[in-house]
Amino acid sequence: MVREVSESCVESLLAEIVLSYCSGFYANKPELAARRIEAIGFQVGHQLSERYTMDRPRFTDNLDAIKFICKDFWSELFKKQIDNLKTNHRGTFVLQDNRFRWLAHMSVDPSVQASGNIQDPSAMAENKSAQATGMHLYFPCGIIRGALSNLGIECAVSADISNLPASLCLAFIILMPLLWLSQNLFSSISLQNADYAALLVQSIIF
Amino acid sequence: MIVCVAVVGHQNNPLYIQSFTKGDDSLLRISILNVEGCSYHSLKRHHIVHCSLDVVDERVNNPKKSGLIINETFLGLLNPTENYKVYGYLTNTKVKFILVTTDLEVRDVDARVFFGRFHTAYVDAVSNPFHIPGKKITSRKFAERVSTIVKSFGLSSGG
Protein backbone atom coordinates (compact mmCIF):
# COMPACT_ATOMS: atom_id res chain seq x y z
CA MET A 1 0.00 0.00 0.00
CA VAL A 2 1.62 3.22 -1.15
CA ARG A 3 0.39 6.37 0.50
CA GLU A 4 0.63 9.63 -1.43
CA VAL A 5 0.87 13.27 -0.46
CA SER A 6 0.26 16.18 -2.79
CA GLU A 7 3.39 17.91 -3.97
CA SER A 8 2.07 21.37 -3.27
CA CYS A 9 1.62 20.39 0.37
CA VAL A 10 5.25 19.36 0.58
CA GLU A 11 6.44 22.58 -1.05
CA SER A 12 4.27 24.69 1.22
CA LEU A 13 5.56 22.85 4.26
CA LEU A 14 9.16 23.44 3.22
CA ALA A 15 8.57 27.11 2.59
CA GLU A 16 6.90 27.40 5.97
CA ILE A 17 9.81 25.65 7.71
CA VAL A 18 12.24 28.18 6.30
CA LEU A 19 9.93 31.08 7.13
CA SER A 20 9.31 29.96 10.72
CA TYR A 21 12.93 29.34 11.50
CA CYS A 22 14.23 32.46 9.81
CA SER A 23 11.69 35.00 10.94
CA GLY A 24 10.25 33.21 13.93
CA PHE A 25 12.48 31.08 16.11
CA TYR A 26 15.87 32.45 15.18
CA ALA A 27 14.79 35.80 13.87
CA ASN A 28 18.14 37.56 13.89
CA LYS A 29 20.43 34.59 13.70
CA PRO A 30 20.39 33.17 10.19
CA GLU A 31 23.36 30.95 10.97
CA LEU A 32 21.51 29.14 13.73
CA ALA A 33 18.37 28.85 11.64
CA ALA A 34 20.42 27.36 8.82
CA ARG A 35 22.04 24.80 11.10
CA ARG A 36 18.71 23.85 12.61
CA ILE A 37 17.08 23.34 9.21
CA GLU A 38 20.06 21.33 8.06
CA ALA A 39 19.82 19.15 11.15
CA ILE A 40 16.16 18.44 10.47
CA GLY A 41 17.11 17.48 6.93
CA PHE A 42 19.83 15.24 8.32
CA GLN A 43 17.38 13.19 10.33
CA VAL A 44 14.93 12.98 7.45
CA GLY A 45 17.68 11.83 5.10
CA HIS A 46 18.80 9.25 7.65
CA GLN A 47 15.34 7.73 7.84
CA LEU A 48 14.60 7.96 4.13
CA SER A 49 17.81 6.17 3.26
CA GLU A 50 16.74 3.25 5.46
CA ARG A 51 13.50 3.01 3.55
CA TYR A 52 14.89 3.37 0.06
CA THR A 53 17.73 0.90 0.51
CA MET A 54 15.38 -1.76 1.78
CA ASP A 55 14.94 -3.99 -1.23
CA ARG A 56 18.35 -3.51 -2.70
CA PRO A 57 21.39 -5.78 -2.61
CA ARG A 58 24.15 -4.41 -0.44
CA PHE A 59 26.56 -1.88 -1.85
CA THR A 60 30.02 -3.21 -2.46
CA ASP A 61 31.83 0.07 -1.98
CA ASN A 62 31.44 3.80 -1.54
CA LEU A 63 31.04 4.43 -5.25
CA ASP A 64 27.99 2.18 -5.38
CA ALA A 65 26.45 4.08 -2.51
CA ILE A 66 27.10 7.40 -4.21
CA LYS A 67 25.61 6.13 -7.44
CA PHE A 68 22.54 5.08 -5.50
CA ILE A 69 22.20 8.57 -4.02
CA CYS A 70 22.68 10.26 -7.36
CA LYS A 71 20.25 8.11 -9.27
CA ASP A 72 17.65 6.22 -7.28
CA PHE A 73 17.52 8.27 -4.12
CA TRP A 74 17.43 11.57 -5.99
CA SER A 75 14.68 10.44 -8.34
CA GLU A 76 12.58 9.05 -5.47
CA LEU A 77 12.96 12.28 -3.58
CA PHE A 78 12.77 14.93 -6.28
CA LYS A 79 10.85 12.99 -8.91
CA LYS A 80 13.42 13.45 -11.64
CA GLN A 81 16.96 12.45 -12.49
CA ILE A 82 19.93 14.74 -12.08
CA ASP A 83 21.13 16.32 -15.29
CA ASN A 84 24.84 16.30 -14.79
CA LEU A 85 27.34 14.69 -12.46
CA LYS A 86 30.95 15.77 -12.18
CA THR A 87 33.69 14.45 -10.02
CA ASN A 88 37.32 15.16 -9.49
CA HIS A 89 38.00 11.56 -8.46
CA ARG A 90 39.43 12.80 -5.22
CA GLY A 91 36.27 12.80 -3.19
CA THR A 92 34.31 15.74 -4.58
CA PHE A 93 31.08 15.25 -6.48
CA VAL A 94 28.92 17.91 -8.06
CA LEU A 95 25.34 17.11 -8.93
CA GLN A 96 23.50 19.45 -11.22
CA ASP A 97 19.77 19.62 -11.56
CA ASN A 98 18.48 22.05 -14.15
CA ARG A 99 15.00 22.27 -12.81
CA PHE A 100 14.90 21.64 -9.11
CA ARG A 101 11.29 20.81 -8.34
CA TRP A 102 11.18 22.05 -4.79
CA LEU A 103 12.10 25.56 -5.86
CA ALA A 104 10.48 25.54 -9.27
CA HIS A 105 7.48 27.51 -8.09
CA MET A 106 9.45 30.17 -6.32
CA SER A 107 10.01 33.63 -7.67
CA VAL A 108 12.01 36.57 -6.43
CA ASP A 109 10.27 39.85 -5.73
CA PRO A 110 11.00 42.05 -8.80
CA SER A 111 11.02 45.20 -6.69
CA VAL A 112 14.13 43.88 -5.01
CA GLN A 113 15.87 43.75 -8.34
CA ALA A 114 14.72 47.21 -9.37
CA SER A 115 16.35 48.84 -6.36
CA GLY A 116 19.82 47.69 -7.36
CA ASN A 117 22.68 49.83 -8.67
CA ILE A 118 22.49 50.97 -12.23
CA GLN A 119 26.09 50.08 -12.89
CA ASP A 120 25.77 46.41 -12.18
CA PRO A 121 22.11 45.50 -12.17
CA SER A 122 22.39 41.90 -13.23
CA ALA A 123 24.97 40.92 -10.66
CA MET A 124 23.11 42.69 -7.88
CA ALA A 125 19.83 41.01 -8.79
CA GLU A 126 21.49 37.63 -8.96
CA ASN A 127 23.08 38.15 -5.59
CA LYS A 128 19.80 39.08 -3.95
CA SER A 129 17.95 36.16 -5.41
CA ALA A 130 20.75 33.84 -4.37
CA GLN A 131 20.47 35.15 -0.83
CA ALA A 132 16.72 34.73 -0.79
CA THR A 133 16.78 31.17 -1.98
CA GLY A 134 19.91 30.23 -0.07
CA MET A 135 17.98 29.37 3.06
CA HIS A 136 15.75 26.99 1.14
CA LEU A 137 18.71 24.91 0.13
CA TYR A 138 19.73 23.81 3.61
CA PHE A 139 17.00 21.24 3.93
CA PRO A 140 17.87 19.31 0.74
CA CYS A 141 21.55 19.51 1.67
CA GLY A 142 20.71 18.03 5.06
CA ILE A 143 18.75 15.23 3.46
CA ILE A 144 21.63 14.25 1.21
CA ARG A 145 24.11 14.47 4.07
CA GLY A 146 21.88 12.33 6.30
CA ALA A 147 21.42 9.69 3.63
CA LEU A 148 25.14 9.49 2.90
CA SER A 149 26.02 9.32 6.56
CA ASN A 150 23.63 6.44 7.09
CA LEU A 151 25.38 4.58 4.29
CA GLY A 152 28.67 5.12 6.05
CA ILE A 153 30.04 8.08 4.11
CA GLU A 154 30.76 11.21 6.10
CA CYS A 155 30.71 14.28 3.92
CA ALA A 156 30.02 17.98 3.69
CA VAL A 157 27.24 19.10 1.38
CA SER A 158 26.70 22.52 -0.06
CA ALA A 159 24.35 23.86 -2.70
CA ASP A 160 24.20 26.75 -5.04
CA ILE A 161 21.46 28.17 -7.21
CA SER A 162 22.17 29.89 -10.47
CA ASN A 163 19.55 31.64 -12.54
CA LEU A 164 16.07 31.10 -11.33
CA PRO A 165 14.06 29.07 -12.14
CA ALA A 166 16.08 26.66 -10.26
CA SER A 167 19.25 25.43 -11.76
CA LEU A 168 20.63 23.78 -8.69
CA CYS A 169 24.21 22.75 -8.27
CA LEU A 170 24.75 20.55 -5.25
CA ALA A 171 28.23 19.51 -4.23
CA PHE A 172 29.38 17.10 -1.64
CA ILE A 173 32.83 16.35 -0.49
CA ILE A 174 33.84 13.15 1.25
CA LEU A 175 35.07 14.26 4.61
CA MET A 176 37.94 11.94 5.26
CA PRO A 177 40.68 12.98 2.89
CA LEU A 178 39.64 16.59 2.58
CA LEU A 179 39.06 17.70 6.13
CA TRP A 180 40.62 21.16 5.77
CA LEU A 181 38.56 21.89 2.73
CA SER A 182 35.28 21.04 4.42
CA GLN A 183 36.18 23.34 7.28
CA ASN A 184 36.58 26.15 4.80
CA LEU A 185 33.37 25.17 3.16
CA PHE A 186 31.39 25.14 6.37
CA SER A 187 32.60 28.58 7.28
CA SER A 188 31.56 29.86 3.91
CA ILE A 189 28.11 28.34 3.91
CA SER A 190 26.57 31.33 5.53
CA LEU A 191 23.91 33.52 4.07
CA GLN A 192 26.34 36.08 2.76
CA ASN A 193 28.79 33.73 1.19
CA ALA A 194 26.82 31.28 -0.91
CA ASP A 195 28.65 32.50 -3.99
CA TYR A 196 32.03 32.03 -2.38
CA ALA A 197 31.15 28.45 -1.50
CA ALA A 198 30.22 27.74 -5.11
CA LEU A 199 33.43 29.29 -6.37
CA LEU A 200 35.47 27.27 -3.91
CA VAL A 201 33.89 24.04 -5.04
CA GLN A 202 34.31 24.90 -8.69
CA SER A 203 37.94 25.74 -8.17
CA ILE A 204 38.57 22.28 -6.79
CA ILE A 205 36.95 20.52 -9.63
CA PHE A 206 38.27 22.40 -12.60
CA MET B 1 11.00 -22.36 17.67
CA ILE B 2 12.49 -18.94 17.68
CA VAL B 3 14.32 -18.14 20.87
CA CYS B 4 15.34 -14.58 20.25
CA VAL B 5 15.66 -11.87 17.64
CA ALA B 6 18.01 -8.93 17.82
CA VAL B 7 18.75 -5.74 15.94
CA VAL B 8 22.29 -4.48 16.19
CA GLY B 9 23.44 -1.09 14.94
CA HIS B 10 26.41 -0.32 12.80
CA GLN B 11 28.66 0.25 15.78
CA ASN B 12 27.66 -3.14 17.14
CA ASN B 13 25.40 -1.46 19.67
CA PRO B 14 22.21 -3.38 20.48
CA LEU B 15 19.08 -1.62 19.31
CA TYR B 16 16.51 -4.23 20.10
CA ILE B 17 16.63 -7.68 21.70
CA GLN B 18 13.52 -9.73 22.26
CA SER B 19 13.29 -13.25 23.66
CA PHE B 20 10.35 -15.49 23.00
CA THR B 21 10.64 -18.32 25.49
CA LYS B 22 10.63 -18.53 29.26
CA GLY B 23 13.59 -20.63 30.15
CA ASP B 24 13.43 -23.87 28.25
CA ASP B 25 16.88 -25.15 29.08
CA SER B 26 16.51 -28.24 31.20
CA LEU B 27 19.96 -28.01 32.71
CA LEU B 28 19.25 -24.77 34.52
CA ARG B 29 17.05 -24.10 37.50
CA ILE B 30 15.19 -20.95 38.36
CA SER B 31 17.30 -20.51 41.46
CA ILE B 32 20.31 -19.34 39.49
CA LEU B 33 21.15 -15.94 40.83
CA ASN B 34 20.18 -12.79 38.98
CA VAL B 35 22.93 -10.60 37.69
CA GLU B 36 22.06 -6.92 37.82
CA GLY B 37 18.40 -7.65 37.31
CA CYS B 38 18.94 -9.71 34.14
CA SER B 39 18.16 -13.36 34.34
CA TYR B 40 20.73 -15.91 33.31
CA HIS B 41 18.74 -16.73 30.22
CA SER B 42 18.64 -13.25 28.78
CA LEU B 43 22.36 -12.82 29.43
CA LYS B 44 23.00 -16.03 27.61
CA ARG B 45 21.03 -14.77 24.66
CA HIS B 46 22.91 -11.48 24.67
CA HIS B 47 26.10 -13.55 24.61
CA ILE B 48 24.98 -15.65 21.65
CA VAL B 49 24.00 -12.57 19.69
CA HIS B 50 27.29 -10.92 20.52
CA CYS B 51 29.32 -13.89 19.36
CA SER B 52 27.44 -14.08 16.11
CA LEU B 53 28.38 -10.47 15.35
CA ASP B 54 31.96 -11.61 14.90
CA VAL B 55 30.82 -14.16 12.36
CA VAL B 56 28.90 -11.45 10.52
CA ASP B 57 31.98 -9.28 10.29
CA GLU B 58 34.03 -12.19 9.09
CA ARG B 59 31.52 -13.07 6.41
CA VAL B 60 31.36 -9.52 5.19
CA ASN B 61 35.09 -8.95 5.09
CA ASN B 62 36.09 -12.25 3.51
CA PRO B 63 33.48 -12.94 0.89
CA LYS B 64 35.65 -15.26 -1.19
CA LYS B 65 36.52 -17.57 1.66
CA SER B 66 32.94 -18.07 2.71
CA GLY B 67 31.78 -18.58 -0.86
CA LEU B 68 28.99 -16.04 -0.54
CA ILE B 69 27.78 -13.52 -3.08
CA ILE B 70 29.18 -10.25 -1.76
CA ASN B 71 26.15 -8.11 -2.04
CA GLU B 72 23.48 -10.30 -0.54
CA THR B 73 21.62 -8.97 2.43
CA PHE B 74 20.75 -12.41 3.80
CA LEU B 75 23.86 -13.93 5.33
CA GLY B 76 22.46 -17.36 6.06
CA LEU B 77 23.36 -19.69 8.87
CA LEU B 78 26.08 -18.08 10.95
CA ASN B 79 27.03 -20.68 13.51
CA PRO B 80 25.20 -23.82 14.53
CA THR B 81 26.44 -24.07 18.11
CA GLU B 82 25.06 -26.09 21.01
CA ASN B 83 21.31 -26.32 20.71
CA TYR B 84 20.89 -23.15 18.69
CA LYS B 85 21.03 -22.04 15.10
CA VAL B 86 21.83 -18.41 14.40
CA TYR B 87 20.87 -16.63 11.19
CA GLY B 88 22.13 -13.23 10.12
CA TYR B 89 21.01 -10.42 7.83
CA LEU B 90 22.90 -7.27 7.01
CA THR B 91 21.23 -4.16 5.59
CA ASN B 92 22.74 -1.46 3.45
CA THR B 93 22.92 0.85 6.40
CA LYS B 94 25.12 -1.62 8.28
CA VAL B 95 22.34 -2.68 10.63
CA LYS B 96 22.39 -6.37 11.51
CA PHE B 97 19.43 -8.57 12.29
CA ILE B 98 20.14 -11.76 14.24
CA LEU B 99 17.73 -14.64 14.56
CA VAL B 100 18.33 -17.39 17.13
CA THR B 101 16.25 -20.51 16.86
CA THR B 102 16.18 -23.99 18.34
CA ASP B 103 14.61 -25.56 15.27
CA LEU B 104 16.68 -28.34 13.86
CA GLU B 105 15.42 -27.96 10.31
CA VAL B 106 14.86 -24.41 9.20
CA ARG B 107 14.39 -23.85 5.50
CA ASP B 108 16.44 -21.09 3.87
CA VAL B 109 13.31 -19.67 2.31
CA ASP B 110 11.57 -19.34 5.66
CA ALA B 111 14.48 -17.45 7.14
CA ARG B 112 14.59 -15.11 4.13
CA VAL B 113 10.87 -14.40 4.33
CA PHE B 114 11.21 -13.78 8.03
CA PHE B 115 14.00 -11.28 7.54
CA GLY B 116 12.11 -9.55 4.74
CA ARG B 117 9.14 -8.93 7.01
CA PHE B 118 11.40 -8.01 9.89
CA HIS B 119 13.20 -5.46 7.73
CA THR B 120 9.90 -3.85 6.78
CA ALA B 121 8.90 -3.61 10.43
CA TYR B 122 12.30 -2.17 11.31
CA VAL B 123 12.12 0.51 8.60
CA ASP B 124 8.69 1.53 9.82
CA ALA B 125 9.94 1.73 13.41
CA VAL B 126 12.96 3.81 12.45
CA SER B 127 10.87 6.21 10.36
CA ASN B 128 9.13 7.29 13.55
CA PRO B 129 10.14 10.94 14.04
CA PHE B 130 10.37 10.40 17.78
CA HIS B 131 12.88 7.64 17.38
CA ILE B 132 16.44 8.77 17.90
CA PRO B 133 18.83 7.08 15.48
CA GLY B 134 21.36 5.02 17.40
CA LYS B 135 19.21 4.58 20.48
CA LYS B 136 17.13 1.54 21.38
CA ILE B 137 13.83 0.99 19.65
CA THR B 138 11.11 1.53 22.21
CA SER B 139 8.06 1.35 20.01
CA ARG B 140 5.31 -0.95 21.27
CA LYS B 141 3.93 -1.35 17.78
CA PHE B 142 7.27 -2.65 16.63
CA ALA B 143 7.30 -5.21 19.45
CA GLU B 144 3.80 -6.35 18.49
CA ARG B 145 4.68 -6.65 14.82
CA VAL B 146 7.78 -8.63 15.65
CA SER B 147 5.73 -11.01 17.82
CA THR B 148 3.31 -11.51 14.94
CA ILE B 149 6.12 -12.22 12.51
CA VAL B 150 7.73 -14.65 14.94
CA LYS B 151 4.48 -16.52 15.43
CA SER B 152 3.91 -16.85 11.70
CA PHE B 153 7.46 -18.13 11.26
CA GLY B 154 6.75 -20.96 13.63
CA LEU B 155 3.58 -21.94 11.80
CA SER B 156 4.93 -21.95 8.27
CA SER B 157 7.99 -24.02 9.07
CA GLY B 158 6.07 -26.45 11.26
CA GLY B 159 4.93 -28.54 8.29
Boltz contact constraints between the chains, C-beta under 6 A:
constraints:
  - contact:
      token1: [A, 46]
      token2: [B, 133]
      max_distance: 6.0
  - contact:
      token1: [A, 47]
      token2: [B, 126]
      max_distance: 6.0
  - contact:
      token1: [A, 47]
      token2: [B, 127]
      max_distance: 6.0
  - contact:
      token1: [A, 50]
      token2: [B, 93]
      max_distance: 6.0
  - contact:
      token1: [A, 50]
      token2: [B, 123]
      max_distance: 6.0
  - contact:
      token1: [A, 50]
      token2: [B, 126]
      max_distance: 6.0
  - contact:
      token1: [A, 51]
      token2: [B, 123]
      max_distance: 6.0
  - contact:
      token1: [A, 53]
      token2: [B, 92]
      max_distance: 6.0
  - contact:
      token1: [A, 54]
      token2: [B, 119]
      max_distance: 6.0
  - contact:
      token1: [A, 54]
      token2: [B, 123]
      max_distance: 6.0
  - contact:
      token1: [A, 57]
      token2: [B, 71]
      max_distance: 6.0
  - contact:
      token1: [A, 58]
      token2: [B, 71]
      max_distance: 6.0
  - contact:
      token1: [A, 58]
      token2: [B, 73]
      max_distance: 6.0
  - contact:
      token1: [A, 58]
      token2: [B, 92]
      max_distance: 6.0
  - contact:
      token1: [A, 59]
      token2: [B, 92]
      max_distance: 6.0
  - contact:
      token1: [A, 60]
      token2: [B, 70]
      max_distance: 6.0
  - contact:
      token1: [A, 60]
      token2: [B, 71]
      max_distance: 6.0
  - contact:
      token1: [A, 150]
      token2: [B, 93]
      max_distance: 6.0
